[in-house]
């Protein structure tokens, strides 16, 4: 017989757990179903583990440049050992991985304990598939099947890495963001396919780990969504650190290397358990690249293909995403889609905001909508790139009368004091309404300073509210009012 619930939550990413707990607290008998690891992509193979790696990579980078600050490491006397060109710094990837595993283990266990201890919440581990609009069949880890019914069902199943189809792919071991984080031996030479956020974060971190990194970009630039000046500035920083870029280069085929391959990749590839003793050959059309490891950072696929959505009458678009309205409702009454699967933003913070929207509307009598959400995100290269609102390119395309201001990070006292003056700030304002249209900060602590713009825009306040604010010295945010003092017409 079917088990009756008031609500069913499928998946435990950033939306599912807090929503389940709120539903249970409201008196609803709630079931939560998770087929893999609690916490979803962010906790297990996304934000948390990659930022743990970024922190380790930064530690190595700072150690190499310690002499620039008058800091001597070990027996160094003249600074050669820890200069930019001659630092003797090594990275123990097994230690880095173990540290990461401890961090994500604490988070994952915390999510599971939180759910299992919440009142009116029942946790099931297994694969859920719809059998009807308001019925779900769950294949449990034991092999048994449970049938659940509820008038309210919430889908929060996330995404997985997309891997392009290539000749020879079945003959090699390739990496995704998930599998690369499982390595315990550093790659000798890592090739990364893709030029967006995930690709660049991994490129910089593994370069800072001391390894050769080559980024293969199909187009003629990285970060296709960003303005040209932003993309160029980010690329320049990574290139200066030794990341190699090849543009107009998409792999045409791949193959394992034999004993005659490039000898420089042998030890690392064999220790990692890869195919053939010498790594991978990537055919690029007219030339070949021999590497030890190959990472695909070419986008994400929503986990909607094995949910039985057809049985529920729930539609998917051509990308596999579930269309929703501003309240995140699917076209089937009583079914919502939250997080990456709904195409409303593929970030942890947008997923959590999805939860807040649904909970506010369903439990608090509010009328919130994702349509009113202001897009904001950060790319966690070092220094970070942070964005809110629209880009300069989008403003120019719109034809709006606008004002623009830019400022190099070299004018920011905090940046000079830390010796990290790469990057710049940019702000765009509607000349008629005086509302901020968008802002970009590529620079030290830009991922924090951007919130001055986010909060002002969310309050629908004129830019002068931020321009006239008194900020604390010495910080990065204190230069935001100065930036806005320099607004001029966008030519």
CORJO-V563008 format. One record per helix or strand of 2 or more residues. SS is the DSSP state (A for helix, B for strand). FROM is the first residue (numbers start at 1). TO is the last residue. If there is no record, write none. Layout:
((SS;FROM;TO) (SS;FROM;TO))
//
This chain:
((B;3;4) (B;7;10) (A;16;25) (B;30;34) (A;40;44) (A;47;64) (A;66;69) (A;80;82) (A;93;117) (B;121;132) (B;135;140) (B;145;149) (B;152;155) (B;159;161) (A;169;171) (A;177;180) (B;189;193) (A;197;208) (B;212;217) (A;228;240) (B;244;247) (B;253;256) (A;263;271) (B;280;283) (B;288;291) (B;293;296) (B;300;302) (A;309;312) (B;335;337) (A;339;342) (A;348;363) (A;370;372) (B;376;379) (B;385;389) (A;392;398) (B;402;408) (A;409;411) (A;413;418) (B;424;430) (B;435;442) (A;446;449) (A;451;458) (A;463;467) (A;478;485) (B;488;489))
//
